[in-house]
Amino acid sequence: MRKILIVGAGQAGLQLALTLVDHGGYDVTLMTAQTPEEIRNGRVLSTQCMFFPALQIERDAGLNDWEDKTPWLEGQRVTLAAPGGQKVLDFYGVWDAPAQSVDQRVKMAGWLERLERSGGKVVLHPVATSELESLAAMYDLVVIAAGRGPLVELFERDEARSPYDHPRRSLAAVYLHGVEPWPSRPVPQVRINAVPGVGEMYLMPAYTNTGPCDAVLIEAVPGSPLDAFTDRRITPDEHLTRLRALLAEWMPWEHELFTKAVPTDARSTLYGSYTPSVRRPVGRVGSQKVLGMADVVVLNDPAAGQGANNAAHCARVYRDAIVARGDLPFDEQWMHETFERYWDYAQWSTALTNALISDGLPEHVQRILGAATQDDDVARRFARGYSVPPSLAEWFFDPHAADAYLASRSAAQSV
Ligand SMILES: Cc1cc2nc3c(=O)[nH]c(=O)nc-3n(C[C@H](O)[C@H](O)[C@H](O)COP(=O)(O)OP(=O)(O)OC[C@H]3O[C@@H](n4cnc5c(N)ncnc54)[C@H](O)[C@@H]3O)c2cc1C
């Protein structure tokens, strides 16, 4: 039996562990810092909207444990606003299939319990870098799936793939009950409100410990008026008070929908900021090598809601590569090839995210958004880019390709 050690119990590490145990033939150990109860009763971790391809990966693996309880999100609404609370444009794109958001406190606690039940070994221990060399000598493969924790320092930043050297947004999330749906289309949907140069507000209907809720994330340009949570040590009620004040000033149409909102629980808030970074996949610990996965090696700002989706794709690519390797050693070349297979996908979600958090939306993207208000096909194609980022390759990033597509749509509409 091949011995695999996975460090970290997030989307990536747990999905990889569960799918390897399910495959059989692997002795899987997962090391993590928290018990299921600590995760379940802890602070929120993400807003984790997952699009249909990632949900299908979970479904194929039989890991869709909360699918029946979680709201099905039909599409995404984009509203651009000018200072003063003026709507500049608004459009809605339906996805090819629905998305869902299961609170990671619910999911990771449940998956960790499931891993223990299904024969994986769970060791409650926060792994220190100094321990990794001796640990790695005991396993055929060590995978570091520790998210944004200090172990990322083992992996060199890939400057060519990392255009930003500082955080682009200050993040402030809260989970709420009682937010009202969008009046003219009251189905569960993601609401993206953006004020260029100031920041964004994302709302995702989700499922948490206390049932359906809305996860609301402010992404503030650092130092802008939306950057109103820097003291961090505030109660969820105080968070909601500040959120309401921001909405009243910058997005008044949302403010009206938050009148009856209340926080879901005492740990329903999350704050942070981090530098988007792509790292090299092989970490060296003395004479041993370890493989980085998901956020450890491709860390995006949450602006396009891609990280948990990336983690699901990464876990599937790594699982398939481990199985395909048979009895051959998991050497450095295999690690690089495995990561590059994942990067074939993740480069597009990274490119989308980095475009959305750049200084000023490129002009051709502004033309795309304008056209989407007039043409559902454009709105759907833009929305598809979030759920299937590689679909953006052929039209979104290159101004000529984007304009050619928009011209073809104008021609089609004028017929
Ligand atoms: C505010 C916010 C909103 C987001 N919204 C979305 C969204 O809508 N859609 C989306 O797709 N993504 C979203 N993301 C990103 C998404 O949450 C992450 O990309 C995803 O969870 C990464 O999964 P992971 O398994 O790589 O890491 P994580 O989920 O961070 O898991 C890492 C695990 O490793 C453990 N760990 C860390 N260090 C150690 C150690 N030394 N020893 C042992 N264990 C360790 C941690 O405790 C944790 O269990 C959001 C992120 C944030 C911060």
Ligand as a Chemical Component Dictionary entry (heavy atoms), coordinates in Angstrom:
data_LIG
# 
_chem_comp.id                   LIG 
_chem_comp.type                 NON-POLYMER 
_chem_comp.pdbx_formal_charge   0 
_chem_comp.three_letter_code    LIG 
# 
loop_
_chem_comp_atom.comp_id 
_chem_comp_atom.atom_id 
_chem_comp_atom.alt_atom_id 
_chem_comp_atom.type_symbol 
_chem_comp_atom.charge 
_chem_comp_atom.model_Cartn_x 
_chem_comp_atom.model_Cartn_y 
_chem_comp_atom.model_Cartn_z 
_chem_comp_atom.pdbx_ordinal 
LIG C1  C1  C 0 -13.575 35.853 2.375  1  
LIG C2  C2  C 0 -13.361 34.751 1.379  2  
LIG C3  C3  C 0 -14.357 34.452 0.470  3  
LIG C4  C4  C 0 -14.178 33.442 -0.466 4  
LIG N1  N1  N 0 -15.165 33.160 -1.352 5  
LIG C5  C5  C 0 -14.999 32.178 -2.259 6  
LIG C6  C6  C 0 -16.046 31.850 -3.175 7  
LIG O1  O1  O 0 -17.138 32.429 -3.172 8  
LIG N2  N2  N 0 -15.819 30.848 -4.065 9  
LIG C7  C7  C 0 -14.649 30.165 -4.097 10 
LIG O2  O2  O 0 -14.496 29.255 -4.916 11 
LIG N3  N3  N 0 -13.650 30.463 -3.232 12 
LIG C8  C8  C 0 -13.804 31.431 -2.318 13 
LIG N4  N4  N 0 -12.800 31.725 -1.448 14 
LIG C9  C9  C 0 -11.543 30.957 -1.509 15 
LIG C10 C10 C 0 -11.666 29.571 -0.903 16 
LIG O3  O3  O 0 -12.227 29.637 0.385  17 
LIG C11 C11 C 0 -10.284 28.924 -0.824 18 
LIG O4  O4  O 0 -9.608  29.126 -2.038 19 
LIG C12 C12 C 0 -10.360 27.447 -0.558 20 
LIG O5  O5  O 0 -10.987 27.214 0.674  21 
LIG C13 C13 C 0 -8.965  26.850 -0.556 22 
LIG O6  O6  O 0 -9.010  25.520 -0.149 23 
LIG P1  P1  P 0 -7.699  24.832 0.400  24 
LIG O7  O7  O 0 -8.090  23.429 0.756  25 
LIG O8  O8  O 0 -6.574  25.044 -0.518 26 
LIG O9  O9  O 0 -7.311  25.646 1.709  27 
LIG P2  P2  P 0 -8.150  25.948 3.056  28 
LIG O10 O10 O 0 -9.602  25.855 2.815  29 
LIG O11 O11 O 0 -7.598  27.223 3.588  30 
LIG O12 O12 O 0 -7.737  24.754 4.006  31 
LIG C14 C14 C 0 -6.458  24.677 4.578  32 
LIG C15 C15 C 0 -6.515  23.746 5.769  33 
LIG O13 O13 O 0 -5.181  23.537 6.248  34 
LIG C16 C16 C 0 -5.179  23.675 7.666  35 
LIG N5  N5  N 0 -3.808  24.024 8.035  36 
LIG C17 C17 C 0 -3.171  25.184 7.816  37 
LIG N6  N6  N 0 -1.913  25.115 8.278  38 
LIG C18 C18 C 0 -1.768  23.880 8.795  39 
LIG C19 C19 C 0 -0.676  23.202 9.432  40 
LIG N7  N7  N 0 0.508   23.784 9.603  41 
LIG N8  N8  N 0 -0.877  21.944 9.857  42 
LIG C20 C20 C 0 -2.065  21.322 9.690  43 
LIG N9  N9  N 0 -3.127  21.915 9.102  44 
LIG C21 C21 C 0 -2.964  23.174 8.654  45 
LIG C22 C22 C 0 -6.226  24.739 7.924  46 
LIG O14 O14 O 0 -6.641  24.704 9.265  47 
LIG C23 C23 C 0 -7.299  24.290 6.947  48 
LIG O15 O15 O 0 -8.040  23.250 7.497  49 
LIG C24 C24 C 0 -12.953 32.724 -0.494 50 
LIG C25 C25 C 0 -11.951 33.014 0.435  51 
LIG C26 C26 C 0 -12.144 34.023 1.359  52 
LIG C27 C27 C 0 -11.049 34.320 2.341  53 
# 
loop_
_chem_comp_bond.comp_id 
_chem_comp_bond.atom_id_1 
_chem_comp_bond.atom_id_2 
_chem_comp_bond.value_order 
_chem_comp_bond.pdbx_ordinal 
LIG C1  C2  SING 1  
LIG C2  C3  SING 2  
LIG C2  C26 DOUB 3  
LIG C3  C4  DOUB 4  
LIG C4  N1  SING 5  
LIG C4  C24 SING 6  
LIG N1  C5  DOUB 7  
LIG C5  C6  SING 8  
LIG C5  C8  SING 9  
LIG C6  O1  DOUB 10 
LIG C6  N2  SING 11 
LIG N2  C7  SING 12 
LIG C7  O2  DOUB 13 
LIG C7  N3  SING 14 
LIG N3  C8  DOUB 15 
LIG C8  N4  SING 16 
LIG N4  C9  SING 17 
LIG N4  C24 SING 18 
LIG C9  C10 SING 19 
LIG C10 O3  SING 20 
LIG C10 C11 SING 21 
LIG C11 O4  SING 22 
LIG C11 C12 SING 23 
LIG C12 O5  SING 24 
LIG C12 C13 SING 25 
LIG C13 O6  SING 26 
LIG O6  P1  SING 27 
LIG P1  O7  DOUB 28 
LIG P1  O8  SING 29 
LIG P1  O9  SING 30 
LIG O9  P2  SING 31 
LIG P2  O10 DOUB 32 
LIG P2  O11 SING 33 
LIG P2  O12 SING 34 
LIG O12 C14 SING 35 
LIG C14 C15 SING 36 
LIG C15 O13 SING 37 
LIG C15 C23 SING 38 
LIG O13 C16 SING 39 
LIG C16 N5  SING 40 
LIG C16 C22 SING 41 
LIG N5  C17 SING 42 
LIG N5  C21 SING 43 
LIG C17 N6  DOUB 44 
LIG N6  C18 SING 45 
LIG C18 C19 SING 46 
LIG C18 C21 DOUB 47 
LIG C19 N7  SING 48 
LIG C19 N8  DOUB 49 
LIG N8  C20 SING 50 
LIG C20 N9  DOUB 51 
LIG N9  C21 SING 52 
LIG C22 O14 SING 53 
LIG C22 C23 SING 54 
LIG C23 O15 SING 55 
LIG C24 C25 DOUB 56 
LIG C25 C26 SING 57 
LIG C26 C27 SING 58 
# 
